[in-house]
Amino acid sequence: MERWPALELASTIRHDGNGGVTDDLATADGVTRWIQAQSDLLAGHVPAGAMTADDALRTEIIELRRAVRALFARAVSPAPPSPADARRLMPADQALAHLNTVAARETVAPQLDWPSDGAPTARLLSAESDPDVRLVSALARAAIDFLSGPQREQLRACTAPRCVRYFVKSHGRQEWCKPSCGNRARAARHYRRQRMA
């Protein structure tokens, strides 16, 4: 299953399994765990496995997540946004400005690597020494790539009861982010039918 850093960031707000919502980035330790879990997606941008978040980095990542989720809500419109965002969305123009400002904090230059016995590959070379700036800027650029790419057309807010995730629709009839959400939605539908009968 394909993973995107922007979707991974948005998914740090999720259903807690008990009818509520949990925030994986609620503490600096939670942010550190999340960054380390994304080390494969962030390889080449930051040494994610060796990073430790503080409250300042946590605040920056949470604000970026707010912008990303606001833009995800715009992308899924006219369908409703995630219930976690519905009443407290950052205005879209503010979200765009924030995303672009954060992405611009790190100056990067594309570099082409082409070994004599292999295929060419591209990477971004940064002159930025602060790993926190590199991390947040890389996440912002990943969100820009996601929202300007073909996967934006397949972005959906999960419609299962209590779910607050966004997901990329991978097949024609997919309505939920994962099978357990589908089961929960079908059970809720069945319960409503039984009550009306």
Disulfide bonds with the S-S distance in Angstrom:
none
